[in-house]
């Protein structure tokens, strides 16, 4: 009897061991087993996001993916103006980002050795054109994931009140198509701001890190674009500054017809400008389609939001469209584990192909994307629609040339010079020097590395 009981116990122990082996072991691992009885790796994703205005939405989208697949997706967002320094810091860690961004060819030059070749990836096959990818020879190292547009956002309701006033010299939006017209409108609004119920024609030109990129990068793109056009080039190691007088006059217009005195802009932020426009305190706001999420749902109705090109007084600018392009290119960290690389590629594919991903990018983030999968997911963003109207009218978009700017340090020095000029602690020559001399210096330094 005892012998039979012992045999039964041994058989039970053997069966239990077999069941544990078949389930991948007794260590609490999840996932199916392989031929050797080990755990099937699933990998994880760590995305270092560039765009603070979409930080919460990326976290939400990551959670949706994790809930659906069980794959861990962590999202961290760099503070505005700090992405490059944070990326350097994060890449030095053991748990480095598996998905990160570069801002174009200059950014790719810095991070090329970290970039996985996406040539065979599903997400690359979804890109509508190689115009939206960054290549090194035959390797595809970066994919643009959003095509954006910027200009001068305006409040149609207040501008119509201006047009109707007996003292206004410009009477319709059709006539507001060059710098001289913009200057007349802004100065007349500023002179009659109490009558129109505003604090200024333009929002404050904040020069802290949350806002200064609007001027040291996006506004600076205009004189670069027109110099490239005039010289028939697409990049240079020595900018001439041909259109810096035009840069000065648009900067002066912003400073002198705003909601605050020029001496105060060092303390003004992106939030200040967002609030001033969304509450109807200013008529004009230089920003882009991405700003819609920050200003919607307040005093300015969607139907009252429009966008003008940034006019700087260049011949033929009546035919100019909005500034359109991308500085947001996804790159996958080739130094991550094979499992994490595959997990990251799977996540990217899900973002651009799933209903959840496409809805989030198009309708919640308001992105126009370069992916063929978004035909049925076009954002309702009125600023995007404004760009479509310029395109349909045959206006020429201004390309984004700030991806050819020599370095982040160059931008920061230009921004510092713009602030010094605004505060009266230096003259415009300081801006010219930072722009022209600084460009040559930064390019030489980059090539010497």
WOMO-V411094 format. One record per pair of residues at least 6 apart in sequence whose C-alpha atoms are under 6 Angstrom apart, sorted by sequence separation. I is the first residue (numbers start at 1). J is the second residue. D is the distance in whole Angstrom. If there is no record, write none. Layout:
# WOMO-V411094
<<I | J | D> <I | J | D>>
This chain:
# WOMO-V411094
<<20 | 26 | 6> <33 | 39 | 5> <66 | 72 | 6> <90 | 96 | 5> <102 | 108 | 6> <135 | 141 | 6> <228 | 234 | 6> <276 | 282 | 6> <351 | 357 | 4> <352 | 358 | 6> <361 | 367 | 5> <420 | 426 | 5> <421 | 427 | 5> <33 | 40 | 6> <134 | 141 | 6> <255 | 262 | 5> <32 | 40 | 6> <134 | 142 | 5> <163 | 171 | 5> <24 | 33 | 5> <31 | 40 | 6> <133 | 142 | 6> <133 | 143 | 5> <190 | 200 | 5> <62 | 73 | 6> <133 | 144 | 6> <190 | 201 | 5> <132 | 144 | 5> <189 | 201 | 6> <309 | 321 | 6> <24 | 37 | 5> <309 | 322 | 5> <366 | 379 | 5> <417 | 430 | 6> <24 | 38 | 6> <417 | 431 | 5> <24 | 39 | 6> <186 | 201 | 5> <362 | 377 | 6> <59 | 75 | 6> <362 | 378 | 6> <363 | 379 | 5> <278 | 295 | 5> <362 | 379 | 5> <223 | 243 | 5> <278 | 298 | 6> <279 | 299 | 5> <414 | 434 | 5> <119 | 140 | 5> <278 | 299 | 6> <413 | 434 | 6> <414 | 435 | 6> <117 | 139 | 5> <118 | 140 | 5> <278 | 300 | 6> <117 | 140 | 5> <117 | 141 | 5> <115 | 141 | 6> <44 | 71 | 6> <46 | 73 | 6> <48 | 75 | 6> <44 | 72 | 5> <45 | 73 | 5> <46 | 74 | 5> <47 | 75 | 5> <48 | 76 | 5> <49 | 77 | 5> <50 | 78 | 6> <46 | 75 | 6> <48 | 77 | 6> <406 | 442 | 6> <406 | 443 | 5> <47 | 97 | 6> <46 | 97 | 5> <46 | 98 | 5> <47 | 99 | 5> <48 | 100 | 5> <45 | 98 | 6> <47 | 100 | 6> <204 | 258 | 6> <203 | 258 | 6> <204 | 259 | 6> <201 | 257 | 6> <202 | 258 | 4> <203 | 259 | 6> <204 | 260 | 6> <201 | 258 | 5> <200 | 258 | 5> <207 | 265 | 6> <208 | 266 | 6> <211 | 269 | 6> <200 | 259 | 4> <206 | 265 | 5> <207 | 266 | 5> <210 | 269 | 6> <211 | 270 | 5> <199 | 259 | 5> <205 | 265 | 6> <210 | 270 | 5> <208 | 269 | 6> <206 | 268 | 4> <250 | 312 | 6> <206 | 269 | 5> <246 | 312 | 5> <190 | 257 | 6> <204 | 273 | 6> <321 | 390 | 6> <203 | 273 | 5> <321 | 395 | 5> <323 | 397 | 6> <325 | 399 | 6> <320 | 395 | 5> <321 | 396 | 5> <322 | 397 | 5> <323 | 398 | 4> <324 | 399 | 6> <325 | 400 | 5> <319 | 395 | 5> <320 | 396 | 5> <321 | 397 | 4> <322 | 398 | 6> <323 | 399 | 6> <203 | 282 | 5> <202 | 282 | 5> <201 | 282 | 5> <199 | 281 | 5> <200 | 282 | 5> <201 | 283 | 5> <202 | 284 | 5> <203 | 285 | 5> <198 | 281 | 4> <201 | 284 | 6> <202 | 285 | 6> <198 | 282 | 6> <289 | 383 | 5> <81 | 209 | 5> <155 | 283 | 5> <154 | 283 | 5> <80 | 210 | 5> <154 | 284 | 5> <153 | 284 | 6> <153 | 285 | 5> <179 | 311 | 5> <152 | 285 | 5> <153 | 286 | 6> <178 | 311 | 5> <179 | 312 | 5> <152 | 286 | 4> <179 | 313 | 5> <151 | 286 | 6> <151 | 287 | 6> <150 | 287 | 5> <150 | 288 | 4> <149 | 288 | 5> <149 | 289 | 6> <178 | 318 | 6> <177 | 318 | 5> <157 | 304 | 6> <156 | 304 | 5> <155 | 304 | 6> <155 | 305 | 5> <154 | 305 | 6> <154 | 306 | 5> <153 | 306 | 6> <154 | 307 | 6> <153 | 307 | 4> <152 | 307 | 5> <152 | 308 | 5> <151 | 308 | 6> <151 | 309 | 5> <151 | 310 | 5> <262 | 422 | 6> <263 | 423 | 5> <151 | 322 | 6> <150 | 323 | 5> <149 | 323 | 5> <149 | 324 | 4> <148 | 324 | 6> <148 | 325 | 6> <147 | 325 | 5> <148 | 326 | 6> <147 | 326 | 5> <221 | 401 | 6> <221 | 402 | 6> <144 | 328 | 6> <144 | 329 | 4> <143 | 329 | 5> <142 | 329 | 5> <143 | 330 | 5> <142 | 330 | 5> <142 | 331 | 5> <216 | 411 | 6> <239 | 436 | 6> <216 | 414 | 6> <216 | 415 | 5> <238 | 440 | 5> <237 | 440 | 6> <237 | 443 | 6> <115 | 331 | 6> <116 | 332 | 5> <115 | 332 | 6> <116 | 333 | 6> <115 | 333 | 5> <116 | 334 | 4> <114 | 333 | 5> <115 | 334 | 5> <114 | 334 | 6> <146 | 367 | 6> <147 | 368 | 5> <146 | 368 | 6> <147 | 369 | 5> <104 | 327 | 5> <146 | 369 | 4> <103 | 327 | 4> <145 | 369 | 6> <103 | 328 | 5> <123 | 349 | 5> <102 | 329 | 5> <101 | 329 | 5> <101 | 330 | 5> <100 | 330 | 6> <101 | 331 | 6> <100 | 331 | 5> <99 | 331 | 6> <99 | 332 | 5> <98 | 332 | 6> <98 | 333 | 5> <128 | 370 | 6> <127 | 370 | 6> <128 | 371 | 5> <127 | 371 | 4> <128 | 372 | 5> <126 | 371 | 5> <126 | 372 | 6> <43 | 339 | 4> <44 | 340 | 5> <43 | 340 | 4> <44 | 343 | 6> <45 | 344 | 5> <104 | 403 | 5> <43 | 343 | 5>>
